[in-house]
Amino acid sequence: MDHSRALAVLPWLAIFTAQGPLERLGESPRHHEWVEIERGGGRSLHAFVAYPEAKAKAGAVLVIHENKGLTDWVRAVADRLAEAGLIAIAPDLLSGAGPDGGRTDSFASSDAATKGLYALDAGQVSADLDAAAEWALGLPACDGKLSVVGFCWGGSRAFELATNRRGLKAAFVFYGSAPTGEAALARIECPVYGFYGESDARINATLPATLEAMGKLGKTFEPRTYPGAGHGFLRAGESAGASEANKQAMQDAWARLRKLLES
C-alpha cells in the first residue's frame, strides 16, 4: 500500500477512533440531513445524507449499512466519506419494517433489527437502493458520478448492485460475498474493490470462485485481505478493546478507500 498516503490519514483517524459516532457527528462541520424518498403506497425510504464542504459539484456515494440497520456508526462513516469530498447517502433499508411502521431506531435491539432485515423482500431492497441512487444523482450538487460502498450484508448488496445498475463508477465491498452465477457477474461494468479480514473463513471461502469468474469474464475485481483481521474489522477496529490486527486493517482499509475514491 502507499504508506505516505496512510500516514496522511492517520491524524483524522486518531480523532475518528477516539470519539464515539454520535460525538463525531455532533462535532462535524459538514451539513447533514434526513430525507424521505417516496416509494409509493404511502411508504417512504428514510435516508441520511452528508454533504462535503466543496465549491464545485461532487460525486455521490451510496452507503449500504450492515445487518444491524442504519446505525450511528454508519452515519459517521457517511460523514467521513463527505469529508473525503463526496455526497454520501445512507438509506435506512428497514424503513417501514420496524414496529408501528418505524425504521432501524424503532427496533428494541440490534438483534431484532437484524431479524427484521433478513425478513425483507429482496426485490424491495433492490428497488430501494435504485431509488436512493436516482435521488442522489438528481441532486443539483452532484456531478453525475455515483459509487457504492457496503459493509457485511451491505457489502453483498453493493456487489449485487454492481450487477444490476449501469453507470456506477466503482463498487467497494467490505467483507461481503458476490452474487452467484456468471450471468450476473457478466453484467458488471465498473471495477469492484474488496476488503476482507484474514480470519473470516465464511466469506473468504467464496473469494477464489469469484476471482476466477471475474477474471474469466474480463471484469475488474481487486480484493485485499488484511492479515489477522476478522469480519467487520472497520467497525471493530475502532473499539476500545480492538485487536492490533483489526486496528491496522481499519487504518489500511480507510487509506485505500480514500485513495480509490479520489482516483
N, C-alpha and C positions, 0 to 999 in steps of 0.2 A: 504494500500500500504506500501511498505518498505520505511519509511521516511528517514532512513540513506542513502538509495540509492538516494532518491530525493534530499537530501542535497548535495550529491556528484556531481550532475549535475547542481546545481544552479549557480556555478561560470561561467561555459561556457554559461549557459542560459542567464545570465545577459549581457554578451558580445553579444550574439546572438540577443537579443531583442533591444540592444542599437544601433545597426547598421542596415543600410538598406541591402537588399540582395546583391546588386552589391558591396557594400563596404566589406561585409563579404567574398564574393567570391574573391575579389581582394586581400584581406589580408590572405587568406587561404594558408597554406604551402603545401597543398596537390596538386597532379597532376590532372589537368582537361584536357579533350579533347573533341572535337566534332568528331563523326564518322558517316559514311554513310553506311547503310546496304542495299545492293542491293535487290530490291523486284521484279525485272522483269519488262518488258515493259518500260524500261527507267526510272522507278521510284525508288527513294531512300528513305529510312527511316532515318531521321536525329536523332541522339541521343547524349545526353550529358553524359559524363562518369566522375566519380570522383573516384580516387584510394586512398586507405588508405596508410599510411606510415607504412609498415609492412615488416618483414624479411621473413615470411612464406606465403604460399598461403592463400587466404582468400575466404570466402563465398561471394556470389553476392546477390544483392537485386535489383529487378525490381521496379522502381518508376513510378507510373501511375498518371499523372497530373490531375488537376481539369478540370472543363468545360471551363476554361479560356485558356487552352492550356499549352504549356511548357513555363512558366514564369520564371523570375529571382528568384522568391520565391521558386519555385520547384527545381531549380538548387541549391539554397542554402540549401534546405533540403537534396538533394543528397550529398552535401559536408559534412553535419553533419552526415549522415549515414556512409560516408567514414571515418570521424573522429572516429566513433564507431567501425571501423575495417573492414568494408565491401566495396566491389567494388559496387558502385551504378551506375546503368544505367537508365537514364530517357529518353525514346523515345518521340519524338515530333509526336504525332499521327495525327497532322494536316499537316504533310509533304506532299507536293504536292497539298494540298487542298486550299491553300491561293491564293491571287491574283497573276496572272502570274506564277502559279505553286509553290508559296512560301510556307512557313510554318507559325508557330504562329506569328513570328515577322513581317510578311508581312501584317497582318490584320490591319485595321485602328484603331480598338478599341477592348477592351476585349469583348464587346457585339457582335461585328462582328465575333470574334474568336469563341465565344460560339455558334452562329448560324451555323458557319462552322462545328463545332464539331458535333452538333446534326444532321447534314446532312450526316455524314459519313456512309458508309455501315458497318453494324455490322460484317459481315464476314471479311472485310478488317481489322477492328480494332483487331479482334481476331487473325488473321494471322500475323499482325504486332507485336503484343505482343509476340507471339510464336517465331517470327524471332529474336526479341530483346533478348528473353530468351536464345535461342540457341547460339546467338552471345556471350552473357555473359558467358555461360557455356564453350564455346570454348576458352576463354582467357587462356593463359598459367599461369597467376597469380591466376586463380580461382580454388578452391579446389573441385569443382563439386557440391557444395550445392547452392541452389537458393531459396530465399524467394521473396515475393511480398508485396508491400505496395502501397495503393492508397487512394486518397482524393476526397470526394464528388463523382462526376461522375467516377473518377478513383477508388474510393472505391468500387463502384458497379462492376467495371471491374475486380478489384482484387479478389472479391468474385467469380465472374464468371470464372476467370482464374483457380481458385482452383477446379472448377467442370470439367474443360477440360484438365488440364495438370497434368500428373503424375510426381511424384518425387519432388514436391515442399516441402521445409522444413516447411514453415508456410506462412499464408496469414494474413496481417494486414489491416483491413478495417476501414478507418476513415469516419464516417458518410455516409456510402454507404449501399444500400439495397442488399438483397440476391436475386439470381435468383429464379423464382417461379417454383414450382413443385418438388416433392420429387425425381423424376427420376434424375434431375440434381444434387441435393444435395447428392444423394446416391453415386455419382462418386467421391466425395471429399475424399482425402486420408490424407491431412495434417490438423493440427489444424488451426482454424480461430479465430483470436482475433479482437474484435470490440471495437471501440472508438466512443462514441456518446455524444452529448450535451443534457441536460435535456430539454432545450427549442427548440426542433426540432421535433415537433409532426409529420411532414410529413414523416420523416424517422423512428422515434421511433414507429409509429403505425404498422410498419411491423415486429418489433422485436419479439413479442410473438409468431407469427406463425412460424418464423424462428427458434426460440428456441425450440418450440415443435417438429418441423420436424427434426431438427438436433439431438435432444435427442432421438426421436423415432428410428432414423437411427444409433444411436450409434456413432455419429460424435462429435468431439470437437469444440464447439463454445462458446467462453468466451467473452461476451460483457461487457463493463463497461460504465456506464452513469455518466457524470460529472455534479454535481449539478449547476443549473443556467446557464450553458454554452449553447451557441447557435450553429447552424450549422456553420461549418468552423472555429471552435474555435482555431485550431492550427495556422492558419494564423491570425485570428482576435486578438488572444491573444498577438501578437507582436506589434500591432499598438499603436500609442501614446495615443489614447483615449480608449483603451481596457477596458472593464468592469473587475472588480475583479474576477468575475466568469470565464470569458474567460482566464484571465491570469493564474489563478490557474489550470484550466483544461489543458491549454497548458503545464505548468510545469509538472503536474502529468502525462499527456499522454506521454511526452518525456521521463520521468523517467521510465515509464512502458515499452515503446517501446524499449529503450536501454537494459533494463534488459532482456526482452524476446529475443532480438536479440543475446544477449551474452549467452543464455542458450543452 
